Amino acid sequence: MGSSPSPEIYIPEQWLEAGESIAESSTPPIALICGAKNCGKTTFSRYLLNILLHKYSKVAYLDTDVGQPEFTPPAFLSLTILHKVTPDLTVPCLKTPERCLFFGDVSCKRDPSTYLSYVCAMYDYYRNEYCISDKGDYPHKIELPLIVNTPGWVKGVGYDVLVDMLKYICPTHVVKINISSENKNLPAGEFWLDGEHDETINLIEINSARQDLLNRLVLVKKDARLLRDLRIMAYFRQCFSSDSNISTIKELAHALAYHCPYEVPIASIKIQHLHCEVPSSEIFYSLNATIVGLAVDSDVPENLPWCLGLGIVRGIDTVKGVLYVITPVPHSSLEKVNLLLQGYIQIPTCLLQVQGCISPYMSANTLTTK
């Protein structure tokens, strides 16, 4: 089958049937994938993406998992439009989303209400751009299929957030993946409907893929922090051409230390701290040697600022009134940035501990953004 993944990944019959069932829908589906941590949501989502791409020329992917996003660095909620099948489901890949919001944390525990507002804003964008609406509140016709990947926090407040997401998005298909530890699974049935039944929703319950073809355990506990650090380093590796000789952490650290940063006039931007308050006298101390979201602030107060990517604040010169920022975001896009968002995403420690490297302090050569 053309949508088969890499040989190392075993897709069980139950998953095959679930994917085909969703793809055979008479209208473009909105499929939300949910389940406990490490149940295989990402693998199934990418498998389903490949299945749908054999029927549709493009598919939308709404990633709400800020801890382990599929196509962006951590702390983002994003909507990515994909056109090509990914043959190897084991390889993470960075892609440029059509729209994204920088939440600034790897879990919604610190601020679930803000997180939920971000989810709703992302879905609203999808609905406005890719659905033909009638005069009611809900889309009349879906033009582009959508896959919604969700976090694995499904207990306590995390459960409440998932229920609110399901009620707001109203997916056509809900795929619930169960693991062998019954107490970690979501409740049976349409748990988000308060005991009511909705005939327009297709609930598909499948089990996690526990073994490969040789009956070996395939779902093992992931080192989430390591995966996030690797994703951040892969993101900033994009500051350099693909043929650059950078293949180790040491080489990346040295390359970033000597990379020409952008010179950003402090007067041209706003600075916003997410999930915390910082005294005005400490703002520049808190920004130095940190990762920030590069965003475009809206003139409309109720609109959230779309984020264009991440940057490393390499240094601050308060006398000249400039920040020095390293980012792979193209210069043409940087010209739109007027807001820096600081959350809890940090430069990976392994980059800062490379011996003989001057990181994170700025280099002498700079580029001016405005």
Buried (B, 14 or more C-beta within 10 A) or exposed (E): EEBEBEEEBBBBEBBBEBBEBBBEBEEBBBBBBBBBBBBBBBBBBBBBBBBBBEEBEEBBBBBBBBBBBBBBBBBBBBBBBBEEBBEEBEEBEBBBBBBBBBBBBBBBEBBBEBBBEBBBBBBEBBBEBBBEEEEEEEBEEBEBBBBBBBBBBBEEEBBEBBBBBBEEBBBBBBBBBBBEEEEBBBEEEBBBBEEEEEEEBBBBBBBBBBEBEEEEEBBEEEEBEEBBBBBBBBBBBBBBEEEEEBEEBBBBBBBBBEBBBBBBEBEEBEBBBBEEEBEEEEBBEBBBBBBBBBBEBEEEEEEBBBBBBBBBBBBBBEEEEBBBBBBBBEEEBBEEBBBBBBBBBEBBEBBEEBEEBEBBEBBEEBEEBE
